[in-house]
Amino acid sequence: MKTLKANAAALLILTALLPTMTRAQETTEPFVTIGAEKISRSDYIQALEAQSGKTVLQKLVFASLIRQAAAKDGVTPTDAEVDKRMAALMRRNPNVIPDALLAPEQRKQFVENLKLDLALENLRLRNITVTDAEVDQYYAAHAADYQLPQQVKTTIVVTESIADSKVAEGLLGKNTSEEDIAQKPGFHVVGVNGFSLNMDALAIADKNRISSLVFSAKPQEVKSLKVQTHYLTFRINKQDVKRTPPLAQVRSEVVRAAKLAKAPDAVAMLRTLYLWTPPTFQDQKYERQFDDINPGAPHSNR
């Protein structure tokens, strides 16, 4: 059961799945050669299956069950609903989506996982209702979950010399448009022409220096900071203090959360979906990997 719970909780952050291999590829031909030893593609696939096969197979099966059930019941999340959930995640926890996930393919996978998570919630919410009193009680008990952290919206110009950083300060101080600044040779503006900063690659000390500078600045203030071999020039466009929004502002989210608190949990929903549409396995050893969700299933001895 612990394995099943872990897999259900991981639906939002599904890892990259193993590539599909054709039978022609599953050969004993050398895949890697290390001195006198060779590793075949079959060796490689068998090792992957032994180490991660159950986890990956369960994720694939659960994802398929969720998609089909959501489509059948007409509760597949819309793109707008997915965007709204992502915006809420980023608003309450800006670090939930690392810079690395902003790459097109990684972002696509993240969005697909988020869509699955929402679809599973929608299936759990069928026939669940709450009263106004229950909504009020839920918010009173979970108001901290809706707290918005201090947030700062900035324009960031990256240059390679202190002289250019001073020019950037002047341009930002005069409210020159980001597009115009990005046209200057050697000037890069985060968010313009696809330019981004990989904050994950920075040392913790550098991250802390940037955070300290940004959160200590005042709206419209311009500051520069040298980070490794580059200069970062910031303009603070808007600063929001840490706060907890009133129920009226987040009522739709609270209603959904209150309903989910009454609904079957994710594990129970996955078990129901599995039993409603039991998969057909070509090999009994793969069916046994779902004994934790379908413990009473008979197995042949083959």
C-alpha positions in Angstrom: 0.0 0.0 0.0 2.9 2.4 0.7 4.1 1.9 -2.9 0.6 2.7 -4.2 0.3 5.8 -2.1 3.7 7.0 -3.2 2.8 6.5 -6.9 -0.5 8.3 -6.5 1.2 11.3 -4.8 3.7 11.4 -7.5 1.1 12.0 -10.3 1.8 15.7 -10.3 5.5 15.2 -10.8 5.7 12.2 -13.1 9.3 11.6 -14.2 10.3 11.1 -17.9 9.1 7.7 -19.0 11.2 5.0 -20.5 11.4 5.1 -24.4 9.4 2.4 -26.2 11.8 -0.2 -27.6 11.0 -2.4 -30.7 11.8 -6.1 -30.7 14.5 -5.4 -33.3 16.3 -3.2 -30.8 16.1 -5.7 -28.0 19.2 -7.6 -29.2 22.3 -8.9 -27.7 24.4 -6.6 -29.9 26.8 -4.4 -27.8 25.2 -1.3 -26.5 28.2 -0.1 -24.5 31.8 -1.4 -24.6 34.1 -0.8 -21.6 37.5 -2.4 -22.3 37.0 -6.1 -22.7 33.4 -6.1 -21.4 30.2 -5.3 -23.3 26.7 -4.3 -22.2 23.9 -5.3 -24.6 20.7 -3.3 -25.1 18.9 -6.3 -23.5 21.1 -6.0 -20.4 20.3 -2.3 -20.3 16.5 -2.8 -20.6 16.4 -5.6 -18.1 18.3 -3.5 -15.6 15.9 -0.6 -16.1 12.9 -2.9 -15.7 14.2 -4.5 -12.6 15.0 -1.1 -11.0 12.1 1.1 -12.1 9.8 -1.1 -14.1 7.0 -1.3 -11.6 6.9 2.4 -10.9 6.9 3.4 -14.5 4.3 0.8 -15.5 2.0 1.9 -12.7 2.3 5.5 -13.7 1.6 4.7 -17.4 -1.5 2.6 -16.4 -2.8 5.1 -13.9 -2.4 8.0 -16.4 -4.3 6.0 -19.0 -7.1 5.1 -16.6 -7.5 8.8 -15.5 -7.5 10.1 -19.0 -10.2 7.7 -20.2 -12.4 8.0 -17.2 -12.2 11.8 -17.3 -13.1 11.9 -21.0 -16.0 9.5 -20.5 -17.4 11.6 -17.7 -16.7 14.9 -19.4 -14.4 16.2 -16.7 -11.2 16.5 -18.6 -9.5 19.8 -17.5 -9.5 22.6 -20.0 -6.3 24.5 -20.9 -7.7 27.5 -19.0 -8.1 25.4 -15.8 -4.6 24.0 -16.1 -3.2 27.5 -16.6 -5.2 28.7 -13.6 -3.8 25.9 -11.4 -0.2 26.7 -12.5 -0.7 30.4 -11.8 -2.0 29.6 -8.3 1.0 27.3 -7.7 3.5 29.9 -8.8 1.7 32.6 -6.8 1.7 30.8 -3.5 5.1 29.0 -4.0 7.2 30.7 -6.7 9.8 27.9 -6.4 7.4 25.1 -7.2 8.3 25.4 -10.9 12.1 25.5 -11.2 13.7 27.5 -14.1 14.7 24.2 -15.7 11.0 23.4 -16.2 10.5 26.4 -18.4 12.3 24.7 -21.3 9.6 23.8 -23.9 9.7 20.0 -23.6 10.0 19.9 -19.8 7.2 22.5 -19.5 5.0 20.4 -21.8 5.6 17.3 -19.5 4.9 19.4 -16.4 1.7 20.7 -17.8 0.5 17.2 -18.9 1.2 16.0 -15.3 -0.7 18.9 -13.9 -3.6 18.1 -16.2 -3.7 14.5 -15.0 -3.7 15.7 -11.4 -6.6 17.9 -12.0 -8.5 15.2 -13.9 -8.1 12.8 -11.0 -9.4 15.5 -8.6 -12.4 16.1 -10.9 -13.2 12.3 -10.8 -12.9 12.3 -7.0 -15.3 15.3 -6.8 -18.2 13.6 -8.5 -21.4 13.9 -6.5 -19.6 15.7 -3.6 -21.3 18.8 -2.2 -20.5 21.2 0.6 -22.6 23.7 2.5 -21.6 27.4 3.0 -21.0 26.6 6.7 -18.6 23.8 5.7 -16.7 26.1 3.4 -16.4 28.7 6.1 -15.2 26.1 8.6 -12.6 24.7 6.1 -11.2 28.2 5.4 -11.0 29.0 9.1 -9.0 25.8 9.6 -6.8 26.1 6.5 -6.4 29.8 6.0 -2.6 29.5 6.2 -2.7 27.3 3.0 -3.9 30.3 1.0 -1.3 32.7 2.4 0.5 34.6 -0.4 4.3 35.1 0.1 6.0 38.4 -0.3 6.5 38.8 -4.1 8.5 41.2 -6.2 8.1 41.7 -9.9 11.2 42.9 -11.6 12.9 43.8 -14.9 16.4 42.2 -15.0 19.1 43.3 -17.5 22.2 41.1 -17.8 25.5 42.7 -19.0 29.2 41.8 -19.0 30.8 45.0 -17.7 30.3 47.5 -14.9 30.1 50.2 -17.6 27.2 48.5 -19.3 25.5 47.9 -16.0 25.6 51.7 -15.3 24.1 52.3 -18.7 21.4 49.7 -17.9 20.7 51.5 -14.6 20.1 54.7 -16.5 17.8 53.1 -19.1 15.7 51.4 -16.4 15.6 54.6 -14.4 14.1 56.3 -17.4 11.6 53.5 -17.9 13.0 52.6 -21.3 11.1 49.6 -22.7 12.6 46.1 -22.2 12.5 45.5 -26.0 14.6 48.6 -26.6 17.1 47.7 -24.0 17.5 44.2 -25.4 18.4 45.6 -28.8 21.6 47.2 -27.4 24.7 45.0 -28.1 25.8 43.0 -25.1 22.5 43.7 -23.2 20.1 40.9 -22.4 16.7 41.2 -20.7 15.1 38.3 -18.9 11.9 37.3 -20.7 12.8 39.1 -23.9 13.8 37.1 -27.0 13.7 33.9 -25.0 16.5 35.0 -22.6 16.3 33.5 -19.1 18.4 33.1 -16.0 19.1 29.6 -14.7 18.8 30.3 -11.0 19.3 26.6 -10.2 22.8 26.8 -11.5 23.9 29.6 -9.1 25.6 29.0 -5.8 23.4 29.3 -2.7 25.4 32.4 -1.7 24.7 34.1 -5.0 21.0 33.2 -4.8 20.8 34.7 -1.3 22.6 37.9 -2.4 20.0 38.3 -5.2 17.1 37.7 -2.9 18.4 40.1 -0.3 18.9 42.8 -2.9 15.5 42.3 -4.5 13.4 42.1 -1.3 15.2 45.1 0.3 14.6 47.4 -2.6 11.7 49.8 -3.0 9.2 50.0 -5.9 10.9 51.6 -9.0 14.3 51.4 -7.3 17.2 50.3 -9.6 20.1 48.3 -8.3 23.0 46.3 -9.8 24.9 43.2 -8.6 27.9 41.3 -9.9 27.2 37.6 -10.1 30.2 35.5 -11.2 31.3 37.2 -14.5 28.1 39.1 -15.2 26.3 42.1 -13.9 22.6 41.9 -13.0 20.7 45.2 -13.0 17.2 45.1 -11.4 14.3 47.5 -11.5 11.6 46.7 -8.9 8.3 47.1 -10.8 5.9 46.0 -8.1 6.2 44.6 -4.6 3.4 42.8 -2.7 3.7 42.1 1.0 3.0 38.7 2.5 -0.7 38.4 3.2 -3.7 36.0 3.6 -6.5 36.9 1.1 -10.1 37.0 2.5 -12.3 34.1 1.8 -14.2 36.0 -0.9 -11.1 36.3 -3.0 -10.3 32.6 -3.0 -13.8 31.1 -2.4 -13.8 28.9 -5.6 -10.5 27.3 -4.5 -11.7 26.8 -0.9 -14.9 25.2 -2.1 -12.9 22.8 -4.2 -10.5 22.0 -1.4 -13.4 21.5 1.1 -15.1 19.0 -1.4 -11.8 17.1 -1.9 -11.5 16.8 1.9 -14.9 14.9 1.8 -14.2 13.0 -1.4 -12.5 9.5 -1.7 -8.7 10.0 -1.5 -6.5 9.6 -4.6 -5.6 6.0 -3.8 -9.2 4.9 -3.4 -10.1 6.6 -6.7 -7.2 4.9 -8.5 -8.4 1.5 -7.1 -11.9 2.2 -8.3 -10.7 3.2 -11.8 -8.5 0.1 -12.0 -11.4 -2.2 -11.0 -13.8 -0.5 -13.4 -11.5 -0.9 -16.4 -9.0 -3.7 -15.5 -6.1 -3.7 -17.9 -5.2 -6.8 -19.8 -1.6 -8.0 -19.4 0.2 -10.2 -21.9 2.4 -11.4 -19.1 1.2 -12.3 -15.5 4.4 -10.9 -14.0 3.2 -7.4 -14.9 -0.2 -7.9 -13.5 1.4 -8.9 -10.2 2.8 -5.4 -10.0 -0.7 -4.2 -9.3 -1.4 -6.6 -6.5 -1.3 -3.7 -4.0 -4.3 -2.1 -5.8 -6.1 -5.4 -6.7 -5.0 -7.8 -4.0 -7.7 -10.4 -4.7 -6.9 -10.9 -8.4 -6.2 -14.6 -9.2 -3.0 -15.4 -11.0 -2.0 -18.4 -13.1 1.3 -20.2 -12.3 2.8 -19.5 -15.7 
